[in-house]
Amino acid sequence: MNRSIRTILSVAAALCCIGLLAWAGLGLTRRRPMSAEEVSQYANSVDLSRLVGSQRSAALLELEDRVNSMTLEERRKWWLSGDWRKWFAQMTENEKGHYIDATLPTGLKQVLNAFGQLPDAERSKAIDDAMRQLKATHRLVTDHEPGHAESMYGTNAPPVLSPDLENRARMVGFKTFYVDSSPQTKAELAPLVEELQHQLELGPQGGQ
């Protein structure tokens, strides 16, 4: 009887070890930085409109995890690819809000507060620097992406931000404008917010 108990305990311990190793392996996989192309491949492989309940929640969580695993440069590429728009259009308002909250950079409130406290000239310069960097990345992705002979958008590459959004983003009340915006507008502004955070982290010496 004691031998049977020991056997059962040994098997249980072995299963626990296997489970822990599998969990650790999954954790390492999720922490691995992903490329915009990999995230786009996942997004294009799943039809969110056909999913309900736990399957839908799991798919949304998987997308959020993949987006959060990307570097700033890859996140820009993912945004510029436009592949996020298909999913976003199929999300409910609650799902959109959750996606924005889950994928925007940490310390967002601190970024908006710090930006709002800048003098007018510095705030304008921060947006100029952010837009300059986004437009430079935009040209890289649309016109000069390695392995592509033509622009991914053909001859009609979309602007980084619509003129209306860019003008409103330059307003003194940008923080209020952002906070009170719809999830769709927040999604459109996400790259600008991330780049502003980057510019603020660089400080005066990091700007161009």
PAFIKE-830673 format. One record per residue (C-alpha): residue number from 0; residue in one letter; x, y, z. Coordinates in nm, 3 decimals. Layout:
% residues N
ATOM   pos   code        c1        c2        c3
ATOM   NUM      a         X         Y         Z
...
% end
This chain:
% residues 208
ATOM   pos   code        c1        c2        c3
ATOM     0      m     0.000     0.000     0.000
ATOM     1      n     0.281     0.239     0.088
ATOM     2      r     0.450     0.155    -0.243
ATOM     3      s     0.130     0.242    -0.432
ATOM     4      i     0.102     0.574    -0.251
ATOM     5      r     0.465     0.654    -0.328
ATOM     6      t     0.405     0.568    -0.694
ATOM     7      i     0.100     0.793    -0.710
ATOM     8      l     0.288     1.076    -0.543
ATOM     9      s     0.581     1.034    -0.781
ATOM    10      v     0.352     1.047    -1.083
ATOM    11      a     0.175     1.352    -0.944
ATOM    12      a     0.507     1.525    -0.882
ATOM    13      a     0.623     1.445    -1.235
ATOM    14      l     0.301     1.586    -1.382
ATOM    15      c     0.340     1.901    -1.177
ATOM    16      c     0.696     1.945    -1.304
ATOM    17      i     0.581     1.896    -1.663
ATOM    18      g     0.303     2.150    -1.609
ATOM    19      l     0.544     2.404    -1.459
ATOM    20      l     0.789     2.358    -1.745
ATOM    21      a     0.511     2.401    -2.001
ATOM    22      w     0.387     2.713    -1.822
ATOM    23      a     0.740     2.854    -1.811
ATOM    24      g     0.785     2.779    -2.180
ATOM    25      l     0.460     2.958    -2.261
ATOM    26      g     0.572     3.254    -2.055
ATOM    27      l     0.900     3.276    -2.244
ATOM    28      t     0.715     3.254    -2.573
ATOM    29      r     0.481     3.535    -2.478
ATOM    30      r     0.771     3.753    -2.367
ATOM    31      r     0.951     3.707    -2.697
ATOM    32      p     0.929     4.029    -2.898
ATOM    33      m     0.704     3.981    -3.197
ATOM    34      s     0.723     4.151    -3.535
ATOM    35      a     0.441     4.346    -3.693
ATOM    36      e     0.428     4.082    -3.965
ATOM    37      e     0.372     3.805    -3.710
ATOM    38      v     0.093     3.999    -3.541
ATOM    39      s    -0.066     4.073    -3.879
ATOM    40      q    -0.049     3.704    -3.971
ATOM    41      y    -0.237     3.617    -3.653
ATOM    42      a    -0.491     3.894    -3.706
ATOM    43      n    -0.557     3.784    -4.063
ATOM    44      s    -0.587     3.418    -3.964
ATOM    45      v    -0.875     3.475    -3.720
ATOM    46      d    -1.225     3.590    -3.810
ATOM    47      l    -1.336     3.768    -3.495
ATOM    48      s    -1.693     3.805    -3.624
ATOM    49      r    -1.736     3.427    -3.606
ATOM    50      l    -1.624     3.394    -3.245
ATOM    51      v    -1.841     3.419    -2.934
ATOM    52      g    -1.804     3.372    -2.562
ATOM    53      s    -1.478     3.237    -2.426
ATOM    54      q    -1.331     3.183    -2.773
ATOM    55      r    -1.381     3.548    -2.859
ATOM    56      s    -1.235     3.663    -2.526
ATOM    57      a    -0.933     3.436    -2.574
ATOM    58      a    -0.874     3.569    -2.927
ATOM    59      l    -0.889     3.931    -2.809
ATOM    60      l    -0.654     3.855    -2.520
ATOM    61      e    -0.412     3.684    -2.759
ATOM    62      l    -0.411     3.989    -2.987
ATOM    63      e    -0.348     4.221    -2.692
ATOM    64      d    -0.059     4.003    -2.572
ATOM    65      r     0.095     4.000    -2.919
ATOM    66      v     0.062     4.376    -2.960
ATOM    67      n     0.216     4.434    -2.618
ATOM    68      s     0.510     4.211    -2.707
ATOM    69      m     0.617     4.435    -2.995
ATOM    70      t     0.885     4.701    -2.981
ATOM    71      l     0.787     5.063    -3.045
ATOM    72      e     0.909     5.039    -3.404
ATOM    73      e     0.711     4.720    -3.472
ATOM    74      r     0.399     4.870    -3.311
ATOM    75      r     0.426     5.159    -3.554
ATOM    76      k     0.448     4.916    -3.846
ATOM    77      w     0.147     4.723    -3.717
ATOM    78      w    -0.054     5.043    -3.689
ATOM    79      l     0.050     5.163    -4.034
ATOM    80      s    -0.035     4.827    -4.191
ATOM    81      g    -0.400     4.891    -4.108
ATOM    82      d    -0.459     4.527    -4.016
ATOM    83      w    -0.585     4.633    -3.672
ATOM    84      r    -0.879     4.815    -3.831
ATOM    85      k    -1.060     4.495    -3.934
ATOM    86      w    -1.059     4.365    -3.578
ATOM    87      f    -1.139     4.703    -3.429
ATOM    88      a    -1.444     4.741    -3.655
ATOM    89      q    -1.577     4.407    -3.529
ATOM    90      m    -1.529     4.486    -3.159
ATOM    91      t    -1.805     4.606    -2.932
ATOM    92      e    -1.757     4.944    -2.763
ATOM    93      n    -1.658     4.768    -2.440
ATOM    94      e    -1.408     4.550    -2.626
ATOM    95      k    -1.262     4.856    -2.798
ATOM    96      g    -1.218     5.033    -2.466
ATOM    97      h    -1.054     4.728    -2.312
ATOM    98      y    -0.820     4.686    -2.609
ATOM    99      i    -0.710     5.052    -2.585
ATOM   100      d    -0.653     5.027    -2.209
ATOM   101      a    -0.462     4.699    -2.249
ATOM   102      t    -0.233     4.802    -2.534
ATOM   103      l    -0.149     5.166    -2.470
ATOM   104      p     0.190     5.225    -2.306
ATOM   105      t     0.220     5.205    -1.930
ATOM   106      g     0.228     5.538    -1.754
ATOM   107      l    -0.016     5.693    -2.002
ATOM   108      k    -0.167     5.928    -1.743
ATOM   109      q     0.178     6.044    -1.639
ATOM   110      v     0.265     6.110    -2.004
ATOM   111      l    -0.051     6.315    -2.061
ATOM   112      n     0.001     6.506    -1.736
ATOM   113      a     0.365     6.580    -1.816
ATOM   114      f     0.274     6.687    -2.167
ATOM   115      g    -0.002     6.915    -2.039
ATOM   116      q     0.241     7.089    -1.802
ATOM   117      l     0.490     7.179    -2.074
ATOM   118      p     0.512     7.543    -2.188
ATOM   119      d     0.332     7.608    -2.516
ATOM   120      a     0.656     7.621    -2.717
ATOM   121      e     0.786     7.291    -2.575
ATOM   122      r     0.449     7.123    -2.619
ATOM   123      s     0.441     7.232    -2.983
ATOM   124      k     0.798     7.112    -3.035
ATOM   125      a     0.717     6.774    -2.878
ATOM   126      i     0.430     6.722    -3.122
ATOM   127      d     0.644     6.842    -3.414
ATOM   128      d     0.918     6.594    -3.321
ATOM   129      a     0.666     6.313    -3.273
ATOM   130      m     0.495     6.381    -3.606
ATOM   131      r     0.831     6.407    -3.784
ATOM   132      q     0.933     6.066    -3.653
ATOM   133      l     0.598     5.909    -3.736
ATOM   134      k     0.608     6.046    -4.090
ATOM   135      a     0.965     5.920    -4.134
ATOM   136      t     0.853     5.573    -4.023
ATOM   137      h     0.548     5.602    -4.244
ATOM   138      r     0.765     5.662    -4.550
ATOM   139      l     0.991     5.373    -4.453
ATOM   140      v     0.703     5.130    -4.422
ATOM   141      t     0.503     5.244    -4.724
ATOM   142      d     0.784     5.315    -4.970
ATOM   143      h     1.105     5.145    -4.866
ATOM   144      e     1.013     4.829    -4.676
ATOM   145      p     1.282     4.566    -4.752
ATOM   146      g     1.160     4.299    -4.990
ATOM   147      h     0.880     4.511    -5.136
ATOM   148      a     0.921     4.663    -5.481
ATOM   149      e     0.617     4.888    -5.443
ATOM   150      s     0.444     5.073    -5.163
ATOM   151      m     0.211     4.855    -4.958
ATOM   152      y    -0.054     5.119    -5.026
ATOM   153      g     0.020     5.169    -5.394
ATOM   154      t     0.030     5.534    -5.496
ATOM   155      n    -0.226     5.646    -5.238
ATOM   156      a    -0.054     5.607    -4.903
ATOM   157      p    -0.278     5.730    -4.621
ATOM   158      p    -0.159     6.014    -4.398
ATOM   159      v    -0.010     5.936    -4.059
ATOM   160      l    -0.301     6.120    -3.899
ATOM   161      s    -0.595     6.293    -4.061
ATOM   162      p    -0.540     6.672    -4.082
ATOM   163      d    -0.830     6.722    -3.842
ATOM   164      l    -0.686     6.491    -3.577
ATOM   165      e    -0.339     6.642    -3.614
ATOM   166      n    -0.476     6.994    -3.569
ATOM   167      r    -0.681     6.894    -3.266
ATOM   168      a    -0.382     6.712    -3.119
ATOM   169      r    -0.194     7.043    -3.124
ATOM   170      m    -0.453     7.213    -2.908
ATOM   171      v    -0.359     7.322    -2.555
ATOM   172      g    -0.622     7.084    -2.417
ATOM   173      f    -0.476     6.771    -2.579
ATOM   174      k    -0.507     6.573    -2.256
ATOM   175      t    -0.879     6.654    -2.225
ATOM   176      f    -0.930     6.593    -2.596
ATOM   177      y    -0.768     6.251    -2.568
ATOM   178      v    -0.941     6.141    -2.249
ATOM   179      d    -1.284     6.243    -2.378
ATOM   180      s    -1.235     6.088    -2.722
ATOM   181      s    -1.406     5.775    -2.850
ATOM   182      p    -1.215     5.444    -2.856
ATOM   183      q    -1.182     5.482    -3.234
ATOM   184      t    -1.011     5.822    -3.199
ATOM   185      k    -0.787     5.690    -2.922
ATOM   186      a    -0.683     5.404    -3.150
ATOM   187      e    -0.600     5.653    -3.426
ATOM   188      l    -0.397     5.864    -3.181
ATOM   189      a    -0.214     5.570    -3.021
ATOM   190      p     0.108     5.606    -3.227
ATOM   191      l     0.123     5.979    -3.152
ATOM   192      v     0.077     5.918    -2.779
ATOM   193      e     0.349     5.651    -2.783
ATOM   194      e     0.586     5.875    -2.976
ATOM   195      l     0.517     6.166    -2.737
ATOM   196      q     0.609     5.937    -2.450
ATOM   197      h     0.929     5.850    -2.634
ATOM   198      q     1.009     6.218    -2.694
ATOM   199      l     0.947     6.302    -2.328
ATOM   200      e     1.173     6.016    -2.219
ATOM   201      l     1.448     6.141    -2.449
ATOM   202      g     1.427     6.488    -2.295
ATOM   203      p     1.546     6.814    -2.450
ATOM   204      q     1.876     6.665    -2.566
ATOM   205      g     1.703     6.379    -2.746
ATOM   206      g     1.490     6.597    -2.973
ATOM   207      q     1.598     6.693    -3.319
% end
